[in-house]
Amino acid sequence: MTNTQVKLAARPVGNPQQSDFTIEEAPMPTPNDGEVLIKTQYISLDPAMRGWMNEGKSYIAPIKIGVVFRAGTAGKVVESRNPDFSVGDYVTGGWGVQQFGISNGKDLVKVDTNVAPLTTYLATLGMPGMTAYFGILNTGMPKEGETVVVSGASGAVGSVVGQIAKIKGCKVVGIAGDQEKCDYCVNELGFDACINYKTEDVRKALRTACPEGIDVYFDNVGGDILDIVLGQIRLRARIVICGAISQYNNTEPVKGPSNYLSLLVNRARMEGIVVFDNAANYGKAAMEMAGWIQEGKLHSKVHIEKGIHNFLPTLMMLFSGKNFGKLILEVE
């Protein structure tokens, strides 16, 4: 048996191309004392992956050329030489885009598939859910009765942000790029409204949906929508910068907010969220969110594509809006 691996071969300019990656067959890894061998079942595909391909200073080191592509992963232990793990244990971690991974156990989390499907631990109970939880609660700090707007509203992070804001008693308005996604946010997730930025005048629609202004904005897209929202924030508003997917494949400099003086006028705050800063509290967050799931207050939608050889075309679905919910690659 061999181990199929996807590696970064070159740093993309603009949209990543297949030539920027190699798909290789490596020898099957063998665990040493203290290690486990895991068969990958699912790989998390996230917008942040595009940033990891770039060289330069960021919140995390770029992926090196010629190494297995970094990714959140979930799978089953198939061989163990570590007393903390047994064959058959389901685990999540970050052993990358490959069929099998080796770990010393320090970066692994055992998960219970009786509580939730394995894919949920890459979605609502994984990094996207943690990002949403800490981003909206610790940085956005929504108060009951406030108006919260979230872009990328039907995505892995945005959908959880909106639902948590509703749990906290807020009015929630989403922004998405597809009417089916908008309907999902309103009819299934309980958002008060959702704006289709491809068919509606976002500025006008926000004024209609948020007549008293916006208290919290959770930004996943950047660009023009961030500027529009800044023009409609209220006094002491909080702007949470989680991502800027509209800018990730630019060949020109990232477009920043020209309407930033609204922060001054409204004495508002704009702050970034990096989920790793909250690692010490992941367990607490997961317990609370698992409780909401069991109570029927928190839902997640998972979009699964199959085949490790389809890594790049599946990843690019994130940037064309073709995915619906948390995008995951199933390794067959």
C-alpha positions, 0 to 999 in steps of 0.5 A: 500500500502507498499513501497518496499525498497532495503537496504545494509545488509553487506559490500561486499568483491569482487563482491557484492552478493544478500546476501549483500542486503535485499528487504523489504516492509515498510509502505507507508510514509506520508509527514508532513508539508513542505514535499512531497511524490514522486513516484519513476519512475527511479533510476540511477545506477552508478559505484560509488555505489560500493565504497559507500558500503565500509567502510573507508574514501572517498569523501562521507560517506559510506552507513550505514548497514540497511538503504535504498541504496543511489541512484540518483532518478527521479519521480513524486510528488503524495502528497504535503504539501510543497508550492514549489511543486505541485502534478504532478511535476516531480523532481530529487533527491536522496531518494534512492532505494525505490518505494516512497520517502519523501523530505522536498524539499531542495534536489529536482530539478523540471524538465521539461519533455517537454524539455527532457525525465525524464531519461535525467535528470539522464543522460546527464543533471544529475550527469553523465553529470555534472561530464563530463562537469566539469571534462573535462572543468575545470580539463582537460581544453582542447584547440582547436586542442589538442588530448583528449583520454577518457576511458569508452567512450560509458558510461554515463560520457565518451560519454559526455566527448568526445562530449564536447571535440569535441564541443571545437574543439579537436581530440577525441579518445575513448577506449571501450570494445565492437565493437558496442560501438566503432562504436557508438562513431565514427559513432553517437557521432563523435569521431575521433577513438575508440579503442576496448581494448578487441580485439586490442593492446591498446598501439599500437592503441593509437600510431596510433590514436594519433601519436603526443601524448595525451594532455588530458586523461579522466580516468574512468577505471584505471588499465593497461589502465591508465599506457599505456596512461601515456606512451604516454602523451605530455608535459603539459598533463592533466590527469583527474581521474574520476573513476577506474571501473576496480579496484572496485571489487578487493579483493587485493589493488588497482593497481596504475600507475607504469608509474607515472614518465611520469608525471615528465618527461612531467611536466604533471598534474593528478587531481581527479574530484568529481562532488559535488565540482561544485554544485554551478554551476550545473544550468549553466552547465545544461543550456549550455548542454541543448542548445547543445542537442537542437542544435543536438551537444550532444546526450545520450544513455539510457539503461533501465532495469525494476524492483526494485527487479532486482537492484543488477543484473542490477547494476552488468551490469556496471562491466561486460560491459553489459550496453550500455549507461547510466544505469537506473532502471525503478521502475514499 
